[in-house]
Amino acid sequence: MILFDSIVRIAAPVVWRNDAEIAKKLEEFSATEAGSALDMLKAAELETIPRLRRLFFRHAMDEARHARMFEAMARATRPGRIAVSEYTPIHARRQNLFANLGRARFLAFVHLAEKDGEQHFRSLARHFDDRPELAELFATLADEERFHVRYAIQNLLRVEGANARKALRGVRVASAWRAWRRQGRAIGDRLARLTLAIVYLFVLPIFALAQKRLEPEKSGWKAAPTATVSRRQF
């Protein structure tokens, strides 16, 4: 918790550096919450235990409301300007998590994801202590995420019993692997750009200078040979 809060506090001044970036991030949060709402609605449709169906449906309604709250705040942050999403399309996506993971791992995923979300929102609420509208938004959402954290773990233990710990461990490993792959792609992209920049800015000029010194007659621009036109006699 302390480490996570420290990371957010270090990154927040860069990620949330001005109103335009704040509006963009809020739009992204809105799309994420809307996608979660779609997943929770699908889980409520597929679930056969009545209690879990009701909880999943309530969770879906909470996520849909969170999406609207983020969207409204994004628009309020940029008054009189077109919403970010009209320039940069950001869409909610359903991942079919319940069907792909099964009940046990889905509940474990909800518990861990909502726990991370609660911590993130509380850290952002502290970061925006000089902007009451944003601090209040994130604090309110963090309080509501706490309910999602608790109901998920309580029902995971109630329904799955001894398998709960295995489900949690499996979701943690899968999440760590996905995070590693995302970071690997990002690092690989930056490394490739850096390598190409070094080649173009430093390596190629060295070869060009060496070529000019070793074979000066071949350096520089050369006039194209004049084409000869042959006339056929008939």
N, C-alpha and C positions, 0 to 999 in steps of 0.2 A: 504493500500500500504506500509506504513512504517513498520507495524507489520509483513507483509508477507516478506518484504525485510530483516528484522531482523532475522526471523526464518531461511530463506535460508542462511544468512551469518553465523549463529550459526551452522547449520547442514552441510554446504558445506565442511569445513575442514575435516570432518569425512567421508562423503559420497564420496567426490572427493579427497581422501587422497593421491593417487599415480596414476601412469600412467595406471596400470592394472585396477583399479577401474574406472578411467575416461573412458577408452575404453569400459568397461562393461556398464556404464551408457549411453554412446553415442550409443551403440548398442540397448539398451532398448528404447532410444528416437527415434532411427531410426525405430524400429518396431512399436512404437506408432504412428508415423507420417504416416507410410505406412498403418496401419489400418485405420487411419482417411481418407486417400486418398480413400480407398475402400468404406468407408461409404459415402463420398461425391459423389463418382461416382454413387453409388446406389441411392442417393438422387436426383442426376441430371437425372437419368433414370426414377424415379417415379414422379418427379415434373411435373406439367402441365402448370405452368406459365413460359413463355419463358425467362423472365429476370432472374428469380431465377435459372432456369436450367443452363443458361450461367454462373451465379455466382458460383453455386455449382461445375460446371465443372472446372472453373478456380481455385477454392479453392482446388479441388482434385489434379490438376497439381502442385499447390504450395506445397501441403503436400507430394506428391511423390518426388518432388525435394528436400524438406527438409530431407526426409528419406535418399536420396542418399548423401546429404551433411554430415549428421551425420555418415553414414557408412564410407565415405571416411576419415573423421576426426578420427574415431575409429581406422581404419587401420593405419593411419599416426602416431597415438599416440603410437602404438606398432610396430615400423618398424622391419621387418625381422622375425616377429612372426605370428603364425596362428591367424586368427581373433577370437574374443571371441565367436561368434556364432557357430563356429565349435566344441567348447567344451560344451557350454551351449546353446542349441537351443532356440532361441528367435524368435517367429513368429508374423507376423502381423495378426490381427484378425478383421473381420468386425462384428459390433454389430447390424446391421440393424436398426439404430437409427431412420431414417426417417419413416420407416414402423411402428415401435413400438411407437414412440412419436407423430407422426403427424406433420404437417407443423409448427404450432405455437410453440410447445414445442421444436421441432428440432431447429428452428431458435434461440430460447431462450437458448438452450443448447450450440449451436455453439458460441453465443455471450459470455456466461459466461466462457465456457471452453477456448476459445481463449484469453479472457481477463486474465485468470489465467496463461495461457501459456506465454503471453507477459510479465507479471510481473515476472514470474519465469526466463525467458530468460534474462531480463534486470538485475535482481539480480545476475545471474551467470556471465553475462558480467562484472559486477563490481568486482565480486569475482576473476575472472581470469585476472585482470588488469596487472599481471606480466607475462601473457602468451598471447601475442597479437593474435595468431592464434585462440585460443578459445574465447577470448573476442570479436574478430571481428565476429566469427561465430554466437555467441549468440546475439550480437547486431543487426546483419543483419536479423536474424530470428525474433527478437522482432519487428523490423520495419515492416516486412511483416505480422506478426500476427495482428498488429494494423489495417490493412485494413480489415482483417476478422472480427475483433471486430465491426468495424463501419458498414460494409455492413449488418451484421446479425441484429444488432439492428435497423438500418434504415428500412430494409425490414420487420422486425417484426412489427414495428409501422405502416408502410404503408399498409401492407396486413391485419394485425389482428386488428389494431386500439385499441379499449378498452380492448380487450382480451390479449394484450401484457403483461400488468402488471401481470395478472393472470398466464400466461405461465411462466414468469420469476420466480414468487413466487413458482410455482409448481416444476420447475427444481431445484431451490435452496433447497427446502425441500427434494426432492428425492436424491440430491447429498449429503446433510448432513446425510441422513439416511444410504446411501451406505458407506460413510466415517466412520460413527459410527460402522457399522457392520464389516468393515475391521479392524478397531482398536480393536473392541471387540474380534474378532478372534485372533488377534496378542497378545492382553493382556491375553486372556484365555490360549493360548498356553504357554506363558512365566510363567503364574501363576501355570499351571499344572506341568511344569518342576521344578519350584522352590519348590512346595509342595512335589513332589517325592524326590527331592534332600534332603529336610529337613527330610523326613521320613527315607530314607536310611542312612543318615549320622548321625542323632541325635536320632530319635525315636527308631529305631530298635536296635542300640547298647545299649540303656538304658534297653530295655526289655531283651536283651541277658544277660547283667550283672545281672539284677534282677533274671533271671532264674538260673544263675550259683550260686548265693548266696543262694537262697531259696531251690534249689534242686541240690546240687553239684553232686549227684550220676548220674543224668541224663545228665550232661554237658559233652562236649568233644566227641571225636570219639569213637565208640564202634565197637568191632570186630564182624563181622557177624557170626551168629551161624553156626556150621559145619553141613552140610547136611548129614543125615544118608541114607545109601544106603541099601535098603532091597533086599534080594535075595529070589527069589521064587524057591521053590523046585518042581521039576517035577518028 
